[in-house]
Amino acid sequence: MSVRSLRRLLIAGAAGFIGSNFVRLLRTTRPDVEITVLDKLTYAGNLANLAEFEGQLGYRFVQGDICDEKVVRSLAKEVDGIVNFAAETHVDRSLMDPFNFIETDVRGTAVLCEAAREFRHEVFLLVSTDEVYGEVFGLTVRSRNIGSQFGASLKSILGGELKGMTKALVDSRHEVMERMVAEAEAKGANAVIAMRFDTSEMGPNWTEICAYGTATKVHKA
């Protein structure tokens, strides 16, 4: 099996929170990889997120739009692969300005794909939103096995209660995760892409764990 050895990457939309942390990870773990960041610096982009890399060897920032074919082609011909974080986000914003979403999330992605094809890149990685990927499912699951008197145990670490409390929490989280996967599969999804837990006291003697997740159906390329 061949192993890819990418030396130069174009990272679009990397001035946002997720993209800038991806750049940070690469600079830490793969300092040999040259990085070019392309970002329009809209509401989601903040150049301060990348300030620590300014002036470093193997890093440069270009302010521009992924919909600009000339700019994208000029940068794509210098790299081995593209990672795209650039996207319009939040459903409420898409209702206010749907054409802007189509322009960036669809046409902009197509411009990047075409450049990757033209310059024979080995890798094109799209890190995007449900506006691009399609239908997602919201999931809410509650634990079944945290019983009475557990709420009182949360308030005390005496008499060995802390160990029992920790075990009950771990067991309940495992139960919730298994049920969330089952619920996602029942809805036709094959991937849970986000999950968070809440531990809530329902009364003086009752505590439950709620898990909130997002699932989607991922198709093989």
N, C-alpha and C positions, 0 to 999 in steps of 0.2 A: 504494500500500500504506500502510495506516495505521500510525503509530508510537505505541507505548504510552508514556505519560508518567506513570509511577508516582511519587507523592509521599509516600505513607505505606505502610509495610509492617509486617505482623505476622510476626515470625520466631519460630517455636516450636522449643524445644530448642536454643537458641543459647548455652547456658552450657557446652556441651561443646567439645571441641577444634576440630572442623570448623566448627560453627555460629558460635563466637566469632571465628574467622578470617574467616568470611563477613561478619560484622558489621564487623570491622576493615577489610576491603576496601571495604565500602560507605561507611563513615565517611571513608575516604581518597579514594575516587574519586567518590562521590556524596554530599557533605555536605548537599545540599539535601533528601535523602530522610529523612523522619522514621521512626524505627525504634522499634517496641514489641517487646520480647522477652518471650515467655511460656515459662517453664521450671519444671518441678516440683522441680528440684535433687535428683535421685536419685543413684545411684552414678556416673552419667556426667556430671553437671552440677556445675560449680564456679563460684561467683559471682566468684571471683578472676580468672577468665578475662575478665571484662567490667568489672573494677574501673576501668580507665582511662577508660571512657565515663560513669561515674556523675557526674551533675551537668551533663553536656553538654546544650546546647540541641538538641532534636530526638531525644533518646534517653530511654527509660524502661524499667525492668525490672518485670515482674509475676510473682510466684511463683504458679504454678497448674498445673493438669492439663489437657491437651488433651481429656480425656474429660469435663470439666466443661462441659456445654453452655451454662450461664448465663454463665460466665466467657468462653468462646470467643466467644459471640454479642456480648457487651458490647464486646469488643476488635475483633472483625471488622467491626462496623458503622462503625468509625472509620478504617478503612484501605482501600487500593485493591487489595491483593493479599496473599497468604499464602505464606510459604516455611516448609516443615516439615522440621526436622532431628530432631524428637522421635521416638525409637523405642527399644524394648528390643533389645539386641544380644547377640551371641555365641550360637552354637548350643548350647554346653554349658549355658548358663543357660536356654535354651528347653526343654531336656529336664527340668530341675528344676522349672520353673514355666511350663508352656505357656500357661495361661490368662492370666497377666499379659502375655504377648506378644500374645495375641489382643486383650486389652483395649486396650493402647496402640497396637500397630501396625495393627490393623484398625479397632476401634471409634473410637479417638482420631482416626485419619486420616479416618474417615467423618464425625465431628463437625466437623472443620475443613472438609471438602468441602461439607457441608451449609450451613455458615455462609458460605462463599465463594459458593455458589449463591444463598442467600437475599439477600445484599447485593450481588449482581451484580458480583463481582470479575472483572477481566479476566484475572488470573493466579493460578494455584495451582501451586506448584512443590514436588514431593515429593522430598526427598533422603533415601533410606532404605536398607534392608538387604535381603539375599536372603530374609529371613523375610517380607518384603512382596512383593518383585519376583518371587520364584519360583526355579526351578532355576538353579544356576550350575555351571560346569565348571572344575575345577582343571587347569591345564596346566603341564607341565614339558618344556622343550626344551633340548637341548644343541647347542653349536656343532659344526660338522663340519670347519672349515677352519683351525684352529690346530694347527700341526704340531710336530714334534720340534724341539728346541733353543730353542723360544720361551720356555720357563720360564727358561732361562739368560739370555735377553735381558732379562727382567724385573728381573734383579739387576744390570744394567749400563746405564750411560748413555754409555758410551764408544764410539768408533768408529762413530757414526751409528746405533747400534742403537735409540735412543729413538724416532726418527722412524718406523722400520719397525715397532716395537712398537705405536705409537699407531695406525698405519694398520691393522695386523692386528686390533687391538681394535675399531676402528670398523667394519671390514668384517664381523667376526664378530657384532657386535651387530645390524647391519642384517640379516644372514642369519638370526639367531635370531628377530628380530621378524617377518620375513616368514614363517618357518615356524610361528611361534606363531599368526599370523592364519590361516594355512592349516589348522592343526589345529583352531582354534576353529570355522571354517566347516564342517569335516568332522564336528564334533560337533553341528551345528545351531545354533550361536551366530552372532550378527552383530555383537557388540561385545566388545572386550577392555577391561575396566574397571579393571584393576590389573595392574602388571607390575614385577618387580624383577630385577636381574642379580646374579649371583655370578661372580667370577673365581677359579678354584681351580687350584692346582698338583696334578696327578695323580702327579707324580714329578719327578725332577731335570731331565727334559728334555721334559715335556709339560704343557700348560696348556689348560684348557677354560673356556668361558663357558656358564653355565646361566642360563636365564630361567624364572622362575616367574610364572604369570599366572592371572587369574580372568576367565572369559568368561561371557556371558549372552546371552539373546535379548531384544532390545528391540522392543516393538511400537509402531507409530505410534498416536497418539491419534486 
